[in-house]
Amino acid sequence: MNTKNIIILAVIFGMLTFGTFSLATVNLTLMTAKAHPNASGTASFSEDGLSIKAKGLQSDKVYTVWFVNMKPKKHETGAGKPPYMFKTDSNGNGIYETHLSELPFGKWAVLMVVLHPNGDPTDMKNMVGALSAKIPENR
């Protein structure tokens, strides 16, 4: 094998091996809403999924996760697969993991975690903000 072929193979190997690192995980710190002053958490976007780890939420409650835009008018979509929910444990800790068909960067402005006090994740009228993070335009 000549030097030119070795270089070409090395470049291809490098692209295949290290190219996946360009799709690194994006971590966001979740900010607390007034109704949940002791809550905190992180959201991590991988190349095809979302993982949220939260603590300090209300214990044994139902929360849902949303992508939201406020302009030009407010609209939202659930993050992942319906019903976009997780339930906290007796200590107020919760984990949400889901596959995403597309990442929210450049499409959605905010990631929101909301409480459903009555336990119904489809009740959009009585939900209460818990945690949120601004989604960067680019990954």
N, C-alpha and C positions, 0 to 999 in steps of 0.2 A: 504494500500500500504506500502510495506516495504522500508527501507532506500535505499537499492540497486536500486530499481525501480525508486525512486525519483531522485537519482543521475543520472541514465541513461536518464530519461526524461529531467532533467535540462541540461545535456550535449547536447542532441538533440535539445532542444529549443535554446540553446546558439549558436549552429552551424547554425541553420536556421535563427535566428535573427541577429547574429553578423557576420556570414560568408560573407554576402554581403558587409560588410565594408572592407574586404580584397581586393575588387575590386574598391578601391578608385579612384577618379579622379586624373589624372596626368596632371599637368599644365606646359606648356613650354612658356618661354618668347621668342617672335619672334625678331630676330635681323634684323636691317635695311640694305638694299642694297644701294650702292652708288647712284643709280638712284632715290631713295626715302629717302633722308636724314632726313626728318621730320616724317617718319612713325614709328609706334610702334604697338604692339599687343600681344595677348596671344592666345595660342592654348590649348584647354582642351580635353583630351581623357577620355571618360567614358567607361563603360564596353562594349559598342557596338556603340559608336559614337564619332564624332569629332565636336567641336565648336570652331570657330575662331572669335575673335573680334579685329578689326584693326581700327586705326585712322591715320590721317596724310597722307593718300594715295591721289592720284589724284582724283579730284571730278568727279562724273558721268562717271566712267570708269569701264570696265570689267576686272575682275581678275579671275584666276583659281588657284586651290590648287592641289599640287602633292606630292607624295612620291618619293624620288630619292635615287639611289645608284650611287656612282662615281666609285667604284671598284668592280670587276675587269675591267668592262667597264661601261660607263654611261648608265643607263636606268631608266625609270620612269613609274609610273602608276598614274592615277587620284585618288584623295582621295574622295571616296564616289561613287556617281552615276553621269554619264555623264550629262551635260557637265562640271561638277566640278567647277562651276562658281558662283560668286556673283558680284553685281554691287554696287559701292560706291554711297553714297548720295552727295548732293551738298557741304558738308563739308569734304568730303574725308573719311567718316566713312563707314565701311562695316562689315557685319556679314555673316559667312558661317556656316551652320549646316548641318550635314549629318550622316546617319547611315553607319556603317562600318561592312562588313561581317566578317572581321578579323582585329585585331589590328596590328599596324606596328612594334611593339617592337621586336627586334632581326631579323627582315626581311628587314626593310628599314632604311637608315642612316639619311636622311634629309627630313624635311617637308618644302616645298617651296610654296610661294604665288607669282604669276607672273602677270604682267600687259599685256593686249593685247591692244596695242594702237589703233588698227583699230576696236576694238569692237567685233572681231570674236574669240570666245574662242577655236575654232579649229585651228587657225593659230599658229602653233608651231615655225615658222621661225622668226617671228617678236616679240616674247614675251620678256619682260624685267623683270628681277628679282626685287622683292619689299621687301619681308620679308622671313626669313627662321629660322629654329631651328634644332639643332641636336636632333635626336630621340634616347632616351636611349635604350640600349640593353634589359634591363629588366624593367618591370613595377614597 
